[in-house]
Amino acid sequence: MGAWRIQGESGEWEAVIGLEVHAQVISASKLFSGASAVFGAEPNTQVSLVDAGFPGMLPVLNEYCVEQAVRTGLGLKAKINLTSVFERKNYFYADLPAGYQISQYKYPLVGEGTVILDMPDGSTRPIGIERLHVEQDAGKSLHDQDPKRTFIDLNRSGVALMEIVSRPDLRTPEEAGIYLRKLRSILRYLGTCDGNMEEGSMRCDVNVSVRKPGEPLRTRAEIKNVNSVRFVMQAIEHEARRQVRAYEEGGKVVQETRLYDSHKGETRPMRAKEFAHDYRYFPDPDLLPLRLSPEYVDVIAATLPELPDEKKDRFMRDYGLSPYDAGVLVVERETADYFERAARGGEGVGRGGRDAKQVANWVISTLFGLLNAKGLPVTRSPVSADHLGKLVDLIADGTISGRIAKDVFEIMGETGRDPADIVAAKGLQQITDTGAIEAAVNQVIAANPDKAAEVRAGKVALLGWFTGQVMKATGGKANPAAVNAILKKKLSG
């Protein structure tokens, strides 16, 4: 993907983009209390005295949340800091009853790591991770329940978050979208965050600045709490162009926090950007420094699943898939599992399996089309992986043609039946008897003597038309290769 250049009157500009992703930890309870962290409960029904900021309540660290954060750091190929410190980040919001958020600042749990982007042209691009720190979420202000009042829901207060901060290595809205999707894929593989942006379990703060290519970094603005990949990409586009206009008109860009209005397609100021000293960070006196042993980290590392990058490499190596196909199949762990189950069987290509490239084509094109039309995830596919594999077998052994296979797949999608049963019940077996095919060829030639004469006179392009007519006459069941061979023999010279 080429560099994104924003054309201004004074020449070209480039964007410099960094993302801060707040990922909610998959955990039954909150970071410092035993209250439930499950999404969707009635307001203020999952709130402990700690979450509500009652005086004298002491936080107790949830070890499972720490484990999940370490697992995420390892999945990001990042350094795990064996000593980290929880600090108080002091600010006032109505939905932050304690008046501070317990977070990490100077000594985070996870240090530098890397996310590898899979670019559309098949290349890869590394994006640096600066840090991952663990913190508690604030509550939620509800502004749409009453025309004159704001309501507060503290169910989310105290829920464990991982803030994953990238380096300013991104340069285009498209790269930001690829990064977010890849990060979400890694978190889902690890089982540490479900990545549901619509439920708020993955939110993104976007830092954008612009500069002339080769210049030092300029002032950045932060766009707060963007809740979809599409909106992140749109916000970057609009904010970068806004900053270019500001500079071109002789103005300046202020370091501030902004909001993205998806209805108007614009960013607008929210508040002046705070600096670290504004929050008066200091170590939380109720929490000792978190100290991990190397053995603790090693035990977690031993439980990591095969992650998307490793799975992609294996699919390319073992199944002969292209980088694009392998990349598409590994985005979701369930899709990758479906493909592997469909690809294993018979004596074809691939590790103990069928023609894996054919299976991949069916999954990516036909199966995805069916699932999109029905609004279903692959885990609820009406066509099982075993049945899709059997359909590929029926094509490979000549029982049905590729065209008939599409009709069979359509029936499978409606009924969930075994493809072999459908083929047998509807008499869809491919005609390979050369005598029967020759009879159909003779019939078509006899019905079209003028066109037959044209082919014999050298207009070979008409052979395809004859093939289509023979296939039509046989209900698509004739073996296409046999049809072509017999037609060439009868219409040559």
N, C-alpha and C positions, 0 to 999 in steps of 0.2 A: 504494500500500500504506500503510495507516494505521500510526501509531506503535504499537509494542508496549508495552503497559502491564502491569506485574506488580503484581497486587493484594496489598497487605500490610495488616496490621491498622491501620497508621498512614496508609494511603492508597496512592496509586499510585506506582510506581517505574518508571524507564526504564533500559535497558541502554546502555552505551557500549562499542563494539566496534572493535578494530583488529586487523588480521591481518598476520603476518609470514610470507610464503610463500618457502620455499626451493625454487628451481627449478633442476634439474640442466641444465647447458648441453649441448646436442647438439654433441658434439665427439668426434673419434676418439681423442684423447689427453687427459691430465689437465692441470690448470691450470699446474703448474710442473715436469712431467716428461713424458717420452715414453711412459709406460706406457699401455696401452689403457684406455679408459673404457667399454667395451662391457659391458652388463648381462648377468648370467647365467653367467659363467665359474666354474670351480671355485675354492673359497676360496684366497686368497693366490697366485694364478697371474698377477696383473696388478699387481705391486708393484715399483717401482723402489727404489733405495737412498734417493732423496729422500723417497718416500712412507713408507718404513719409518723415517725419522728418523735415519739413520746420521750420525754426527758428520762434519763437514767437507763434507757434500753441499750444493751450491748450487742454489737454485731458478732455473729459466729460464722466464720468462713465455711462455705460449702465446698468440700474437697472435690466433689465430682465436677463442679464448674472449673476448678483449677485443672483437673485432668483433661477436660474438654479443650481448654485453651492451650495446654501443652500439646495435645494431639493436633490441634489446628496449626500451631507453630511448626511442628515436625512436618506436617503436610505441605507447608509453604517453604520447606527446605530452609527454615530460619534457625537462628541461634536461640536456644533456650537459656535464659538467665537463671542460674540456680538461686540467686537472691534477688527478690523484688520487694517493692514497698508500696503499700496502699496509702494514699494521701487524700486529704480533704480538699475538694475544689469548691470554694465558697462563692455562691451567688444566690440571688433571690428569684424564685418563681413560685407562683401560687401552688403549682403541682409538685414542689420540692419541699415537703413539710419540714425537714430537718434544717433547711437553709444551707445545706452543702451536699455535694455528691461525693461518695467514696469512689475514687478512681486511682489511677497510677500515673505518675508524671516523670519524675527523674529516673526511676529505676523500674522499667516495665518488665513484665514476665517474659516477653519474647522480643528479640532484637531483629537484626536484618535478615531478610529472606528474598525469595524470587517467585514471581508468577510468569509462566511462559505463555505468551499469546500465540494462538494458532491463526495466522493471517489467511485471508481469502485466497492468496496466490500460492498457498502451500508452504510458505516460509514461516519461521517462528521469530518471536521478538521477546526478549526478557524485560520484565518490568520489576524494578526494585521495590521491596517492602521495607519500609523504614523501621516499623515497630508494630507490635500487637500488645495492647494493654487491656486489662480486665477492669470493668467498672459496673456500677449499678445504674439501672435506668431510672429516669424520673417518672412521675405519674403522667396523666394525660388531661389536658384542659379541653372541655367540650363546649364549643361556642355556638353550636347549632341546635341546642335543646330548648332554648328560651330566648326571646328577643331582647331581654334586658339583663340577663344573668349568664355567667359562665359557670359551668358545673365542673367538678374535679372528680376524676376516677383514679384511685390509687392502686388498682389491680396491677398495673405495670411497674409501680414503684418498687425498686429493689431487685427487679429481674436482672439476671446476669447478661452483660453485653461484652463482646470482644470488639474493640475498636482497632481496625486494621488500616494502617496508614501507609499509602504508597509514596514512593518518591515522585517528584514532578517529571516523570519519564514519558508520560503520555502526550501526544501531539495532535490528535484529531478526535472529534466526537465518536467516530467509528472505533478507534482504538479503545476509548473509554468503555464503549458498549461491549466489545470483545473481552476486555479485562473483567468487567462485572460478571458477565456470563461465565467466564472461566473460574473466577473466584467462587461464585455460587455453586458451580459444578464440584469443585474441590471440597467445599464445606459439606455438601450433600453426600458425597462419597464417604467423607470422614464420619458423618452422622453427628456433626457438632452444631449445625444450624440448618434449618429447613429452607432458608432463602426465600420465604414467601414475602415479597416486598409489599403485596397488597394487604397483608396482615400486620405490616410494620416490623416483622422480625428481621428484615434487612433493609437498612436505610443508608442513604449516602449523602455526605457533604462534599461539595465539588469546589476545588480551588482552581481558579483560572486567572492567568495573566497573559499578556501579549507582549511581543517584542519584535524588533527587526531581526531577521536571521543573523545569528552570530553575536548579537548583543548580550550583555549580562541580563539577569532576571530583573523584571520590573515589579511594581506593586501588584499584589494579587487581591482578588475579592473572593469571598467564600459564599457559595450558594447552599443554603441549609436545608436538610431533611427532604431530599428528593427521593420519591418512593417508587420509581420505575426506571428500567434501563432506557426506555424511549425518552422519558422526560429528562434524564441525565444528559443524553445526547443533544436534545433540543436546547436545554439550558446552556450547555457549553457553546453551542453555535451562537445563540443570542447574546450571551455575555461577552464572548470574544469580539463579536462585531460591535457591541456597545462600547467596549474599551478602545477599539481602533478608532471609532468615531470621536470619542472623547479626546484622544491624543491628536487626531488630525485637525480637530477644531480648536486646538491650542489649550485644551483643558488638561486635567489630570485624573488619575484613578485613585480613589481613596480606599485604604484597607478597611473593609467593612463586611458585614454579614448581610446577604441579600436573600430574597425568596424568589422562587420561580413560579410565575403564574401561567399554568399550561393553557388556560382559556384565552388569555391575551397574547401568549407567546412572548413573554418578556420577563426580565428579572427586575426587581425593585428593592430599594434599600429597606433593611429591617432594623439594623442598629450598627453603631460603630463597632468595628472588630476589636474584641478584647485581646489583651496580651496575657501571657502566663502570670505576670505579677498582679494583674487585676483580680485574679481568682484567689490570691493569697494561699497558694498550695502549701501545706505542711503535712508531715507524716501523721496519719490518724493515731491518736494516742490510745485508742481502744484495740488496735490491731498490731501485733508484732510483725516484724519483717517476715516475709514468706521465704522459707529456705527449703530447697529441694535437693535431694541427693541424686548423683548421676545414675544410680541404680533405679530410682523411681522413674526417671525419664526413659531409661532403657526398656523398662517393662512396658511403658506406654508405646514406645516405638515398635516393639515387637508385635503390637496388636493392630498396626496400621493396615488398611486394606490396600489392594493394588489401586493406585490413583490414576486419574485420566491420562496423564502424560505417559506413564509406564504401560497402561493398557493400550493406548494408541500405538506405541512402538511395537508391542507384542502382536497386535492385529495386523500391522504392516508386515512384520517378520513372519508370523506363523500362517497367516491367511492370504498374504500377497495383496492386501488392500492398498489403495492409493492413500496418500496423506489426507486428502479431503474426505474420502469415505470413512476412513478410520476415525478422523476427528469428529465427524457428525455422529457416528455410532457411540462414541464414548462420552458424549456430553452428559447423558443421564445414565446412571449405573444400571437401571432397570432395562434400558434399551440395549446396552452392551450385553447384559445377561441374556436377553431375548435372542439377539443375533447369534451369540455363541451356541445356545441350545439348538437353534435352527441349523447352524452350520455344521454341527457334529452329527455324523451319521453316514452310512454308506461307505464307499471306498474312493470317493472323489478327492478333490484338492482340499488342502487345509489339514489341520491337525486332526487326524482320525475322522475326517468329515467330508461333506459335500463340496461342490464348487462354491467356495465361500464368496467369490466375487458376485456370482449370480444371486446368492442369498442376500448379500449386502444391497444389491440393486433393488430387489423386491422389498426389502425392509425400508430403504430410504425413499423410494418413489411410491410404490403401491400401498404398502402398509401405513406409512405416515399419512398418505392421502386419505385412507379410510378412517384412521384415528382422528384426524383433523375434522373430517366431515361429521363424525359422530360425537366429537368433543370428549374423547376418551383417552386416558393415559395408557401406555403400553401394557401396564399391569392388568388392565381390564379389556385387553384386545379380544374381540370375538374370534379372531384367527390365532390359534395357539402357535407357539414356536415349532412344536413337533409337526403340526399340520402344514405350516409353511415349508418346512424342510422336505416333507413328503411331496408337496407340489413341485418343488424344484427337481426332485427325483423323477417325477412323472415326465417332466420335460426332458431331462437328461437321458432317460432310457427310451425315448421316442414314443411313449404311450400317448402323449398329447403334444400339440404344437404350442409355441409361445402365445399365439393368438387365442387359442382355446383356453390356455391357462388363465388368461385374464378373466374370461367368463366364469371359469371355475372359482377363481378367487372371489369374484363378486358374490357368488352363491355362498362361499365359505363365510364371507363377511356378514351375511344375513342370517345364516343358520348355524355357524360354528361346526359344520360337519367335516368329516375326514374327506380330503380331496379324492381319494381313490373310490370312496363310496359314491360321490357325486358323478365321477366319470363313468362308473359302471351303471349307475341308475339311469343316466341320461344318454348312454351310448355315445360318449364323446371321444372314444379311443381313436387315435390317429390311424388313418388308412395307409398302410405300408405295402399292401398287395399291389405290385406293379401292374398286374392285369386289370384290376379295378381302376387304378389311376389312368392307365392307358386308354381305357374305354371312355373315361370322362374327358381326356384330352382330345380324343377323336371326335367326340360329340361337339366340343367347343370349336374345333377347327372346321368341322363340317358346317356349323352354323354361321361361321364368319370367313367365308372363302376370300373375300376381298382383302381383309386384314392379313390373312395367312399369306396371300400373294405378296403383300408389301414386305412382310418379314423375309420371305424368300428372296425378294429383290434387294435386300440389304438394310431395311429399316428395323434393326435389331431392338430399338427402344420399345417396340410394340410387344416384345416378349413378356415384359412385366405386366402388360395389360392382359395377355393370355393367361399368365399365372394367376392373376386375380380372378379371372372368370372361372378357371378350373377350381380354385379354392372356394369360390362362391357356390359352384355346382355341387361340391362335396360337403357343403356346410362347414368349411374351414378345417375339415378333418384330414385332408390329404397331406402327405408328407411333402413340404415345400421343395426340399432338395430333389426328391424323386420327380415331382411335377416339372421342375426346371430342366432336369436331365432329359425327360421324355419329350418335352416341347422342343428343345434344341435339336434333338435327333430327328423329329418329324418335320421341323420347319427349316432345316438347313438345306441350302442350295436349291 
